[in-house]
Amino acid sequence: MNKLYSFASKVLLLVGLISLVLAVIVKFFEQFAYFGIFPLSYLRFAGVCLLFVIASSLAQMAAGKQPQKKRRR
């Protein structure tokens, strides 16, 4: 299951970064709509993708921690 989340994180990171770059390019050339979608929609989609990447990375880090041994005094 860890490999699935890792692969999904990498794909969504790539898609999010492409969407972010596309939003900046569309906004830079001052076109109001590209494929009928406004630049703000690209930015919001990129934000959702990157938020999922952060959440899945934190879940992987939490699942990977091993319990520590109890100390005897």
Sequence and secondary structure as in RCSB ss.txt:
>XXXX:A:sequence
MNKLYSFASKVLLLVGLISLVLAVIVKFFEQFAYFGIFPLSYLRFAGVCLLFVIASSLAQMAAGKQPQKKRRR
>XXXX:A:secstr
 HHHHHHHHHHHHHHHHHHHHHHHHHHHTT S BTTB HHHHHHHHHHHHHHHHHHHHHHHHHH         
